[in-house]
Amino acid sequence: MKYFNKTPLPGRVSAEQRLNSFNPSEYKRTRNFIKGNVSKLSPYVTHGILSLAEVYDSLTTKYNLRSDHKFINELMWRQFFHHVWTKKGENIFSSLAEEPVPKSFYRSELPGDITRAKTGLAVIDQTIKGLYESGYIHNHARMWLAAYIVHFRKVYWKVGADWMYSLLVDGDLASNHLSWQWVAGTSRSSIYIFNAENVNKYGPEEFCVRGTSLDKSYSELSDLAYSQKIIRNELIKEEELIPFEPPQIESYPPIDLPDIRNANLDNFFLIHPWNIGFSDETSSGMRKVGIIFEEFHKKWPWSTIKWDFVLKSMEEACDDIFICRDASQIGKCLSTYNQHLEEIPRFPFDRVNMVFEKKIGVEPQQYCHSFSKYWRKIEKTIT
Ligand SMILES: Cc1cc2nc3c(=O)[nH]c(=O)nc-3n(C[C@H](O)[C@H](O)[C@H](O)COP(=O)(O)OP(=O)(O)OC[C@H]3O[C@@H](n4cnc5c(N)ncnc54)[C@H](O)[C@@H]3O)c2cc1C
């Protein structure tokens, strides 16, 4: 059987259907298995079609979950990564701690056999093909792919993180780049690696890498990770790779949008790609104006699948959608705050009246560098 994921359906109705059909009772036992019962809610959460607090409220009420339930714990990882981004800002895009091997050992671009899904290692090639086809990867497979790229092929983590971010429909700068740092060992004192046995236990049959260079003990692979050595592609040499077009990554939306400069807007509610589903009493009755910020995407381009998901979801939620080439042109309006807005040059925070999204528990004021510290502080405030 071919391994594949489906592209998530856009819009609030699809988000609610997914939320209502997810039962977390088997989550803890099965979540590490590629075919386990995970929620696939991440694209909706990333783009604010569902808020994290809404997912939390809905599932805790329906299933009477306690704050120490594994699913809640995973929601909190997302909130933690945003806590780190808020406190550390742009620093999350550089190593937060020293790399496990000198930085000069790492390549600064992805080898062609990886972008072509031709490494000869089924777990890696199937995962990349799945990412290209659907824009989604299971958490465990993200860890395998990131560990392979960083530790076994010695590509600098940020290179892999930028690539994966642009292709994931749920691509979120904090969750993605900080997860890569977690795997790379540049935000903590250890690294994440895996071997063929681990893939055999948690992956489907078609991921099997028994008898390959990954079929080694953890201690052998750890020695490799902490050395200058790499795992070579035993099947194909770089020069033998057939030409291949990976999915298009676009800095511009694939449809023509009117320019906000020519719009006559006053006192509107600004919908951006990270608050698409937001509504409350203050915004009800206001004109909902979707805005795509061109300058964000010059730095952070998206795959066609991600563009399609975001634009269709915005079409459903907004009265109009515009492209904005210079964020300083935005007039007085109301919106919801999201840290991604900080990546938009000249975003007029002084003119945009921000509503802040409800968090799960009370955010610690002090910076928590580890999830366990964050969790210890916030757990007692979760009701
Ligand atoms: C290398 C790497 C890159 C990642 N990039 C992203 C990314 O760009 N965007 C993203 O949302 N998540 C990212 N994650 C975290 C995690 O893989 C996804 O959130 C999860 O796989 C999404 O699937 P799901 O909704 O079925 O998750 P579920 O297991 O059902 O979890 C429910 C929700 O909890 C949150 N969550 C779960 N696990 C994590 C986690 N480890 N870290 C942060 N939040 C979590 C997500 O919002 C998710 O939707 C990354 C993880 C790794 C290892």
PDBQT file of the ligand as one rigid body, heavy atoms in Angstrom, charges set to zero:
ROOT
HETATM    1  C1  LIG A 401      11.037  19.074  12.628  1.00  0.00    +0.000 C 
HETATM    2  C2  LIG A 401       9.652  19.442  13.076  1.00  0.00    +0.000 A 
HETATM    3  C3  LIG A 401       8.994  20.499  12.473  1.00  0.00    +0.000 A 
HETATM    4  C4  LIG A 401       7.711  20.879  12.913  1.00  0.00    +0.000 A 
HETATM    5  N1  LIG A 401       7.079  21.928  12.301  1.00  0.00    +0.000 NA
HETATM    6  C5  LIG A 401       5.851  22.311  12.727  1.00  0.00    +0.000 A 
HETATM    7  C6  LIG A 401       5.179  23.404  12.119  1.00  0.00    +0.000 A 
HETATM    8  O1  LIG A 401       5.695  24.070  11.225  1.00  0.00    +0.000 OA
HETATM    9  N2  LIG A 401       3.919  23.704  12.560  1.00  0.00    +0.000 N 
HETATM   10  C7  LIG A 401       3.324  22.992  13.560  1.00  0.00    +0.000 A 
HETATM   11  O2  LIG A 401       2.172  23.305  13.911  1.00  0.00    +0.000 OA
HETATM   12  N3  LIG A 401       3.953  21.993  14.178  1.00  0.00    +0.000 NA
HETATM   13  C8  LIG A 401       5.197  21.608  13.790  1.00  0.00    +0.000 A 
HETATM   14  N4  LIG A 401       5.815  20.555  14.395  1.00  0.00    +0.000 N 
HETATM   15  C9  LIG A 401       5.171  19.920  15.567  1.00  0.00    +0.000 C 
HETATM   16  C10 LIG A 401       4.279  18.703  15.244  1.00  0.00    +0.000 C 
HETATM   17  O3  LIG A 401       4.970  17.816  14.410  1.00  0.00    +0.000 OA
HETATM   18  C11 LIG A 401       2.974  19.082  14.563  1.00  0.00    +0.000 C 
HETATM   19  O4  LIG A 401       2.320  20.102  15.289  1.00  0.00    +0.000 OA
HETATM   20  C12 LIG A 401       2.018  17.895  14.491  1.00  0.00    +0.000 C 
HETATM   21  O5  LIG A 401       2.631  16.817  13.832  1.00  0.00    +0.000 OA
HETATM   22  C13 LIG A 401       0.774  18.292  13.749  1.00  0.00    +0.000 C 
HETATM   23  O6  LIG A 401      -0.076  17.194  13.546  1.00  0.00    +0.000 OA
HETATM   24  P1  LIG A 401      -1.403  17.019  14.387  1.00  0.00    +0.000 P 
HETATM   25  O7  LIG A 401      -2.214  18.251  14.327  1.00  0.00    +0.000 OA
HETATM   26  O8  LIG A 401      -2.035  15.747  13.933  1.00  0.00    +0.000 OA
HETATM   27  O9  LIG A 401      -0.816  16.849  15.850  1.00  0.00    +0.000 OA
HETATM   28  P2  LIG A 401      -1.436  16.242  17.177  1.00  0.00    +0.000 P 
HETATM   29  O10 LIG A 401      -0.478  15.201  17.645  1.00  0.00    +0.000 OA
HETATM   30  O11 LIG A 401      -2.837  15.841  17.002  1.00  0.00    +0.000 OA
HETATM   31  O12 LIG A 401      -1.333  17.451  18.200  1.00  0.00    +0.000 OA
HETATM   32  C14 LIG A 401      -2.371  18.407  18.387  1.00  0.00    +0.000 C 
HETATM   33  C15 LIG A 401      -1.838  19.813  18.235  1.00  0.00    +0.000 C 
HETATM   34  O13 LIG A 401      -0.846  20.070  19.219  1.00  0.00    +0.000 OA
HETATM   35  C16 LIG A 401       0.222  20.848  18.672  1.00  0.00    +0.000 C 
HETATM   36  N5  LIG A 401       1.433  20.008  18.690  1.00  0.00    +0.000 N 
HETATM   37  C17 LIG A 401       1.503  18.662  18.715  1.00  0.00    +0.000 A 
HETATM   38  N6  LIG A 401       2.772  18.247  18.793  1.00  0.00    +0.000 NA
HETATM   39  C18 LIG A 401       3.529  19.354  18.798  1.00  0.00    +0.000 A 
HETATM   40  C19 LIG A 401       4.923  19.593  18.872  1.00  0.00    +0.000 A 
HETATM   41  N7  LIG A 401       5.810  18.598  18.980  1.00  0.00    +0.000 N 
HETATM   42  N8  LIG A 401       5.340  20.866  18.841  1.00  0.00    +0.000 NA
HETATM   43  C20 LIG A 401       4.467  21.904  18.754  1.00  0.00    +0.000 A 
HETATM   44  N9  LIG A 401       3.135  21.735  18.695  1.00  0.00    +0.000 NA
HETATM   45  C21 LIG A 401       2.672  20.485  18.722  1.00  0.00    +0.000 A 
HETATM   46  C22 LIG A 401      -0.183  21.185  17.245  1.00  0.00    +0.000 C 
HETATM   47  O14 LIG A 401      -0.835  22.440  17.241  1.00  0.00    +0.000 OA
HETATM   48  C23 LIG A 401      -1.149  20.062  16.894  1.00  0.00    +0.000 C 
HETATM   49  O15 LIG A 401      -2.092  20.403  15.926  1.00  0.00    +0.000 OA
HETATM   50  C24 LIG A 401       7.099  20.164  13.986  1.00  0.00    +0.000 A 
HETATM   51  C25 LIG A 401       7.785  19.101  14.575  1.00  0.00    +0.000 A 
HETATM   52  C26 LIG A 401       9.033  18.741  14.127  1.00  0.00    +0.000 A 
HETATM   53  C27 LIG A 401       9.738  17.591  14.788  1.00  0.00    +0.000 C 
ENDROOT
TORSDOF 0
